[in-house]
Amino acid sequence: MNTQIVVLAVALMMHCISAVEFTFDLADNAVDCFYEEIKKNSSAYFEFQVSAGGQLDVDVTLKDPQGKVIYNLEKATFDSHQFVAETTGVYTACFGNQFSAFSHKIVYVDFQVGEEPALPGVDEHATVLTQMETSSQAIHKGLNDILDAQTHHRLREAQGRKRAEDLNQRVMVWSSVETAAIILIGLVQILVLRNFFTDRKPSQAHYGRL
């Protein structure tokens, strides 16, 4: 019973973490920006990964409320950046796909602001932790690791599925081209044979009259 209560408390704490996690579609020749309000001296963690589309690369820029660039990457597939906000305000994260004229990108973003809240009655302990409190910390860390592993597994699964769909489409196109080529060659052969026998019939009739 006590173990179930600990697991429930840890699960509730996981939902209280201040974080934004989402996946979006970045069109070709487009720039999409997202905004997050951060207070001064608050720590923030920014992570992105291109899961599908083209060469799996985007331009990424992170700006502070004054428009100063604090992080910039060009044609990157994935990366992470941790920083402490110097001023209070709205921070802007922009993703660019201007260099791609045909392919859109699927981008995963994880933006965490602030420190993770402490477990009630555990992390603020000044004395030695009990066995139950130690187990609570271990369960909490394990759940965090599971969430991270599931997220990256879903991203890898999306990449594999996209590659399989692209490969299947290419195979279908190539098979259609081969089928059309075989049919065209067969029709050409039929026409050549018909013309060959059609040309010989008048000659045979001429020899017959002679």
Sequence and secondary structure as in RCSB ss.txt:
>XXXX:A:sequence
MNTQIVVLAVALMMHCISAVEFTFDLADNAVDCFYEEIKKNSSAYFEFQVSAGGQLDVDVTLKDPQGKVIYNLEK
ATFDSHQFVAETTGVYTACFGNQFSAFSHKIVYVDFQVGEEPALPGVDEHATVLTQMETSSQAIHKGLNDILDAQ
THHRLREAQGRKRAEDLNQRVMVWSSVETAAIILIGLVQILVLRNFFTDRKPSQAHYGRL
>XXXX:A:secstr
 HHHHHHHHHHHHHHTS EEEEEEEE TT EEEEEEEE TT EEEEEEEEEESTTS EEEEEE TT  EEEEEEE
ESEEEEEEE SSSEEEEEEEE TT SS  EEEEEEEEES     TTTTT  S   HHHHHHHHHHHHHHHHHHHH
HHHHHHHHHHHHHHHHHHHHHHHHHHHHHHHHHHHHHHHHHHHHHHHHHHHHHHHHHHH 
